[in-house]
Amino acid sequence: MTTKNWRPQTKAVRSGQTRSNFDETSEALFLTSGYVYPTAEEAEKTFKGESTHFQYSRFGNPTVAMFENRLIALEGAEACRATSTGMSAIFFSLLACLKAGDRIVAARQLFGSCHYIINELLPKYGIKGEFVDGSDLAQWEKALSTPAQAVLFESPSNPMLDIVDMKAVCDLAHKAGATVVVDNAFATPILQRPLEFGADVVVHSATKYIDGQGRTLGGAVLGSKSYIIDKLQPIIRNTGPSLSPFNAWVLVKGLETLGLRVERHCANAVKVADALSKNPAISRVLYPGRKDHPQHELAAKQMSAFGGVVTFDVKGGKAACFAALNKLGIVDIANNLGDSKSMVTHPATTTHMRIGAEERAKLGINDGTVRISVGLEDVQDIIDDLEQALGQ
């Protein structure tokens, strides 16, 4: 068998492994800032780009390369660069295809920090941003009827789990001349591979499901060799959003169990969503795997399963919502997700607080909205904890 023919779980365990001369079974951790050269000529070749010899860990490291190559295999990309965080992956993936005078069209259903980048940061450098409702193809079509240089969206989105028709939007974006950047952190490459639907660039917050145990920060940008090597690499090389070798090593090991964990996250989330839908304290449950989700059929076309995040509204607004969250005994209140531990987040007062009430209303986030990242505990214990907190 060639590595190209390996199935995803084999790729998650075996891809990208580079053994040292010690022939170790576990991937080696190379905690080094720099590298030596056998000759002055080899150093010159390295700096000219004529040699693949490692030069400096700010822009290349054997452990980081193993993580990058493993993700390449899982996403089906040509190349990858790892970054220090998921947000640095988003930001630098956009800088690689935008300059002053350019225009980016983005789904407004984005993580709060992504909103800041599009709405506040990029305009400071002469880059115009325009938001559309990610699920509304008519809005995409109108926005992309004039030239654009980049398109950004999440699918499923954070926290309302909106689904974007990736192929349709990619087709519209390419006609407008745009590079399409898709945040795949919620689905992971186990459930969805955006490049297969026409996306040009895939970004990950590896902090989430790829690590899966709340240990490290990390991000990754994947795409064609021309994009990664010619456009992204010079920015990373000279500005330094580097992933540490130790974090890369943790993430490499996280990828080995990603498929197993995502399978359990999904199975637990289905049961949690169903239980919440029957609770009289809940007015709305959003989960792409449920038939009452407005984009269930589209999600089923794009994803092999529906992820580990469920969003719901507690009746009674902020006061009732906080009272319920404060009664939780197993589920933690936190602003992370993708952890083995179940976690709830109140977006209006945390992750999406700074985008303002008007923009939150456009996203469907109200004062009773809760996002739960369903963990790997026994699912009945998760449900029991939610039910005792919400009351019957």
C-alpha positions as CSV (number, residue, x, y, z in Angstrom):
1,M,0.0,0.0,0.0
2,T,1.2,3.5,-0.8
3,T,0.5,6.3,1.7
4,K,-1.8,7.9,-0.8
5,N,-4.2,4.9,-0.5
6,W,-4.3,4.9,3.3
7,R,-7.6,5.5,4.9
8,P,-8.1,8.5,7.2
9,Q,-7.5,6.8,10.5
10,T,-4.2,5.3,9.2
11,K,-3.2,8.7,7.9
12,A,-3.9,10.2,11.4
13,V,-1.6,7.7,13.0
14,R,1.1,7.2,10.4
15,S,1.4,10.2,8.1
16,G,4.3,12.6,8.2
17,Q,6.4,10.5,10.7
18,T,10.1,11.2,10.4
19,R,12.2,9.0,12.6
20,S,15.7,10.1,13.7
21,N,18.7,7.8,13.6
22,F,17.5,6.4,17.0
23,D,14.5,4.8,15.3
24,E,12.0,5.9,18.0
25,T,8.4,4.6,17.9
26,S,6.9,7.8,19.2
27,E,7.5,11.0,17.2
28,A,10.6,12.8,18.3
29,L,10.3,16.2,20.0
30,F,13.0,18.6,18.6
31,L,13.3,21.4,21.1
32,T,15.8,23.5,19.2
33,S,15.9,27.0,18.1
34,G,18.4,26.5,15.3
35,Y,20.5,24.0,13.3
36,V,24.1,23.6,12.3
37,Y,25.4,23.0,8.8
38,P,28.1,20.4,7.8
39,T,29.7,23.1,5.5
40,A,29.6,26.8,4.8
41,E,28.4,25.9,1.3
42,E,25.4,24.0,2.8
43,A,24.5,27.1,4.9
44,E,24.6,29.2,1.7
45,K,22.4,26.8,-0.2
46,T,19.9,26.7,2.7
47,F,19.6,30.5,2.8
48,K,19.2,30.6,-1.0
49,G,16.4,28.1,-0.8
50,E,18.4,25.5,-2.7
51,S,18.5,23.0,0.2
52,T,15.8,21.5,2.4
53,H,18.1,21.7,5.4
54,F,16.3,23.2,8.4
55,Q,17.4,26.7,9.0
56,Y,15.6,28.2,12.1
57,S,12.7,27.0,14.1
58,R,10.8,30.3,13.6
59,F,9.9,29.0,10.1
60,G,10.8,25.3,10.1
61,N,11.2,22.5,12.6
62,P,11.2,18.7,12.3
63,T,8.4,18.2,14.9
64,V,6.3,21.0,13.4
65,A,6.8,19.5,10.0
66,M,5.4,16.2,11.2
67,F,2.3,17.9,12.4
68,E,2.0,19.8,9.1
69,N,2.5,16.7,6.9
70,R,-0.1,14.7,8.9
71,L,-2.7,17.4,8.5
72,I,-1.8,17.6,4.7
73,A,-2.7,13.9,4.5
74,L,-6.0,14.3,6.3
75,E,-7.2,17.4,4.5
76,G,-6.0,16.4,1.1
77,A,-4.0,19.6,0.7
78,E,-0.7,20.2,-1.1
79,A,1.0,22.1,1.7
80,C,0.6,23.4,5.2
81,R,2.1,25.9,7.6
82,A,1.4,25.6,11.3
83,T,0.9,28.7,13.4
84,S,0.9,29.6,17.1
85,T,-2.9,29.8,17.4
86,G,-6.0,29.4,15.4
87,M,-6.5,33.2,15.2
88,S,-3.0,33.7,13.8
89,A,-3.9,31.1,11.2
90,I,-7.0,33.1,10.2
91,F,-5.2,36.4,10.2
92,F,-2.2,35.4,8.2
93,S,-4.2,33.3,5.8
94,L,-6.0,36.5,4.8
95,L,-2.9,38.7,4.7
96,A,-1.4,36.2,2.3
97,C,-4.1,37.1,-0.3
98,L,-5.0,40.7,0.5
99,K,-3.4,44.1,0.1
100,A,-4.5,47.8,0.4
101,G,-7.4,48.5,-1.9
102,D,-8.6,44.9,-1.9
103,R,-12.0,43.7,-0.8
104,I,-13.1,40.7,1.4
105,V,-16.6,39.2,1.6
106,A,-17.3,37.2,4.7
107,A,-20.2,35.4,6.4
108,R,-21.2,37.4,9.4
109,Q,-21.6,34.1,11.2
110,L,-18.0,34.2,12.5
111,F,-16.2,33.9,15.8
112,G,-16.0,37.3,17.6
113,S,-12.3,37.8,16.9
114,C,-12.8,37.1,13.2
115,H,-15.4,39.9,13.2
116,Y,-12.8,42.2,14.7
117,I,-10.3,41.3,11.9
118,I,-12.8,42.0,9.1
119,N,-14.7,44.9,10.6
120,E,-11.9,46.8,12.5
121,L,-8.4,45.6,11.7
122,L,-8.2,45.1,8.0
123,P,-9.9,48.5,7.2
124,K,-7.0,50.2,9.0
125,Y,-4.8,48.9,6.2
126,G,-7.1,49.9,3.4
127,I,-8.9,46.6,3.0
128,K,-12.6,46.8,2.7
129,G,-14.8,44.1,4.4
130,E,-18.4,43.2,3.6
131,F,-20.6,40.8,5.6
132,V,-23.4,38.6,4.2
133,D,-25.6,36.0,5.8
134,G,-23.7,32.8,5.2
135,S,-26.7,30.7,4.5
136,D,-28.3,33.2,2.0
137,L,-26.9,32.5,-1.5
138,A,-28.7,35.5,-2.9
139,Q,-26.6,37.7,-0.6
140,W,-23.4,36.0,-1.6
141,E,-24.4,36.4,-5.3
142,K,-25.0,40.1,-4.9
143,A,-21.8,40.7,-2.9
144,L,-19.7,38.7,-5.3
145,S,-21.2,40.3,-8.4
146,T,-18.3,42.8,-8.2
147,P,-14.6,41.8,-7.9
148,A,-13.3,40.6,-4.5
149,Q,-9.9,39.2,-3.5
150,A,-10.9,37.0,-0.6
151,V,-13.9,35.1,0.9
152,L,-14.1,33.9,4.5
153,F,-16.6,31.7,6.3
154,E,-17.0,29.0,8.9
155,S,-19.2,25.9,8.4
156,P,-20.7,25.0,10.9
157,S,-20.4,28.5,12.3
158,N,-19.6,29.5,15.9
159,P,-21.8,29.5,17.9
160,M,-25.1,29.2,15.9
161,L,-24.1,26.2,13.7
162,D,-25.1,27.8,10.4
163,I,-24.1,25.8,7.4
164,V,-22.7,27.4,4.2
165,D,-23.2,25.8,0.8
166,M,-19.5,25.5,0.1
167,K,-19.6,24.5,-3.5
168,A,-22.1,27.2,-4.5
169,V,-20.2,30.0,-2.6
170,C,-16.8,28.8,-3.9
171,D,-18.1,28.9,-7.5
172,L,-19.4,32.5,-7.0
173,A,-16.2,33.6,-5.3
174,H,-14.0,32.2,-8.0
175,K,-15.9,34.1,-10.7
176,A,-15.3,37.2,-8.7
177,G,-11.6,36.5,-8.5
178,A,-11.5,35.6,-4.8
179,T,-9.5,33.2,-2.8
180,V,-11.8,31.2,-0.5
181,V,-10.7,30.6,3.1
182,V,-12.8,28.2,5.1
183,D,-12.5,27.7,8.9
184,N,-12.8,23.9,9.4
185,A,-12.2,23.8,13.2
186,F,-15.7,22.7,14.1
187,A,-16.0,19.8,11.6
188,T,-12.3,18.8,11.5
189,P,-11.0,16.9,8.5
190,I,-12.6,13.8,9.9
191,L,-16.1,15.1,9.2
192,Q,-15.5,17.5,6.3
193,R,-12.9,18.4,3.7
194,P,-13.6,21.9,2.3
195,L,-11.0,21.6,-0.5
196,E,-13.2,18.9,-2.1
197,F,-16.0,21.5,-2.4
198,G,-13.8,24.1,-4.1
199,A,-12.2,25.9,-1.2
200,D,-8.7,27.3,-1.8
201,V,-7.5,27.5,1.8
202,V,-8.5,25.6,5.0
203,V,-7.6,27.0,8.4
204,H,-7.8,25.2,11.8
205,S,-7.7,26.2,15.4
206,A,-5.8,23.1,16.4
207,T,-6.4,24.2,20.0
208,K,-9.9,22.7,19.7
209,Y,-10.6,19.1,18.5
210,I,-7.1,18.4,17.2
211,D,-5.6,18.7,20.6
212,G,-8.9,17.7,22.2
213,Q,-7.7,17.9,25.8
214,G,-7.3,21.6,26.5
215,R,-3.5,21.4,26.7
216,T,-2.0,23.6,24.0
217,L,-2.6,26.4,21.5
218,G,-2.0,25.9,17.8
219,G,-3.3,26.7,14.3
220,A,-2.7,25.6,10.7
221,V,-3.2,26.9,7.2
222,L,-3.5,24.5,4.3
223,G,-3.7,25.0,0.6
224,S,-1.9,24.7,-2.7
225,K,1.9,24.8,-2.8
226,S,1.9,28.1,-4.7
227,Y,-0.3,29.7,-2.0
228,I,1.5,28.3,1.0
229,I,5.1,28.6,-0.2
230,D,5.0,31.7,-2.4
231,K,2.4,33.8,-0.5
232,L,2.1,32.6,3.1
233,Q,5.6,31.4,3.9
234,P,7.3,34.8,3.4
235,I,4.9,36.4,5.9
236,I,5.3,33.7,8.5
237,R,9.1,33.7,8.0
238,N,9.5,37.4,8.6
239,T,6.8,38.0,11.3
240,G,7.1,34.9,13.4
241,P,3.6,33.5,14.3
242,S,5.4,30.2,15.0
243,L,4.0,27.0,16.5
244,S,6.3,25.8,19.3
245,P,7.8,22.3,18.7
246,F,6.4,21.1,22.0
247,N,2.9,22.2,21.1
248,A,3.4,20.6,17.6
249,W,4.3,17.3,19.3
250,V,1.2,17.4,21.5
251,L,-0.9,18.1,18.4
252,V,0.7,15.3,16.4
253,K,-0.3,12.9,19.2
254,G,-3.8,14.5,19.3
255,L,-4.3,13.7,15.6
256,E,-3.7,10.0,16.3
257,T,-6.9,9.8,18.3
258,L,-8.9,12.5,16.5
259,G,-11.2,10.1,14.6
260,L,-12.0,8.1,17.7
261,R,-12.7,11.2,19.8
262,V,-14.8,12.9,17.1
263,E,-16.9,9.8,16.7
264,R,-17.8,9.9,20.4
265,H,-18.3,13.6,20.5
266,C,-20.8,13.3,17.7
267,A,-22.6,10.4,19.2
268,N,-22.9,12.2,22.6
269,A,-24.0,15.5,20.9
270,V,-26.9,13.8,19.1
271,K,-28.3,12.5,22.4
272,V,-27.7,15.8,24.3
273,A,-29.5,17.7,21.5
274,D,-32.5,15.3,21.7
275,A,-32.7,15.5,25.4
276,L,-32.5,19.3,25.4
277,S,-35.3,19.5,22.8
278,K,-37.7,17.8,25.2
279,N,-36.9,20.1,28.2
280,P,-39.5,22.7,28.9
281,A,-36.9,25.2,30.0
282,I,-35.5,25.3,26.5
283,S,-37.1,27.3,23.7
284,R,-34.7,26.4,20.8
285,V,-32.1,23.7,20.0
286,L,-29.7,24.0,17.1
287,Y,-27.8,20.9,15.9
288,P,-27.1,20.2,12.2
289,G,-27.8,16.5,12.8
290,R,-31.4,17.1,13.8
291,K,-34.0,17.3,11.0
292,D,-35.5,20.5,12.5
293,H,-32.2,22.3,11.8
294,P,-32.9,24.6,8.9
295,Q,-30.0,23.4,6.9
296,H,-29.9,19.7,7.9
297,E,-30.0,18.4,4.3
298,L,-27.1,20.6,3.3
299,A,-25.1,19.6,6.3
300,A,-25.7,15.9,5.5
301,K,-24.3,16.5,2.0
302,Q,-21.2,18.2,3.2
303,M,-20.4,16.3,6.4
304,S,-20.1,12.7,7.3
305,A,-21.5,13.4,10.8
306,F,-22.5,16.6,12.6
307,G,-20.0,17.5,15.2
308,G,-19.8,17.8,19.0
309,V,-21.4,21.3,19.5
310,V,-25.0,21.9,20.4
311,T,-26.5,25.4,20.8
312,F,-29.7,26.1,22.7
313,D,-31.8,28.9,24.2
314,V,-32.8,29.0,27.9
315,K,-36.2,30.6,28.5
316,G,-36.2,33.6,30.7
317,G,-33.1,35.4,29.3
318,K,-29.8,36.1,31.0
319,A,-30.9,35.7,34.6
320,A,-32.5,32.3,34.1
321,C,-29.6,31.2,31.9
322,F,-27.0,32.2,34.4
323,A,-28.9,30.5,37.2
324,A,-28.9,27.3,35.2
325,L,-25.3,27.5,34.3
326,N,-24.3,28.1,37.9
327,K,-26.0,24.9,39.0
328,L,-24.0,22.7,36.7
329,G,-21.9,20.1,38.5
330,I,-20.1,18.2,35.7
331,V,-20.2,20.5,32.7
332,D,-17.7,23.4,33.0
333,I,-18.3,27.0,32.2
334,A,-15.5,27.9,29.8
335,N,-14.9,29.6,26.5
336,N,-13.0,26.8,24.8
337,L,-14.5,23.9,22.9
338,G,-13.5,20.5,21.5
339,D,-12.2,19.3,24.8
340,S,-12.7,15.8,26.3
341,K,-14.6,17.7,29.1
342,S,-18.0,19.1,28.4
343,M,-18.1,22.9,28.4
344,V,-20.8,25.6,28.2
345,T,-20.3,29.1,26.9
346,H,-22.7,32.1,27.1
347,P,-21.7,33.9,23.8
348,A,-23.5,37.2,24.5
349,T,-21.3,37.9,27.5
350,T,-18.0,36.2,26.4
351,T,-17.0,35.2,22.9
352,H,-19.4,37.5,21.0
353,M,-19.7,40.3,23.6
354,R,-17.7,42.9,21.7
355,I,-19.5,42.7,18.4
356,G,-22.5,44.4,20.0
357,A,-26.2,43.6,20.6
358,E,-27.2,44.7,17.1
359,E,-24.8,42.3,15.3
360,R,-25.6,39.5,17.8
361,A,-29.3,39.9,16.9
362,K,-28.4,39.4,13.2
363,L,-26.6,36.2,14.2
364,G,-29.5,34.9,16.3
365,I,-27.6,35.2,19.5
366,N,-29.8,36.3,22.4
367,D,-29.3,36.6,26.2
368,G,-30.5,33.0,26.7
369,T,-28.2,31.4,24.1
370,V,-25.8,28.8,25.3
371,R,-23.2,26.8,23.3
372,I,-22.3,23.4,24.7
373,S,-19.2,21.6,23.5
374,V,-20.3,18.0,24.3
375,G,-17.4,16.0,25.8
376,L,-16.4,12.4,26.2
377,E,-18.0,11.8,29.6
378,D,-20.8,9.2,29.8
379,V,-23.5,10.9,27.9
380,Q,-26.2,10.1,30.5
381,D,-24.2,11.9,33.1
382,I,-24.0,15.0,30.8
383,I,-27.7,14.9,30.3
384,D,-28.5,14.4,34.0
385,D,-26.3,17.4,34.8
386,L,-28.0,19.6,32.3
387,E,-31.5,18.5,33.4
388,Q,-30.9,19.1,37.1
389,A,-29.5,22.5,36.3
390,L,-32.4,23.5,34.0
391,G,-35.1,21.9,36.1
392,Q,-37.9,19.8,34.8
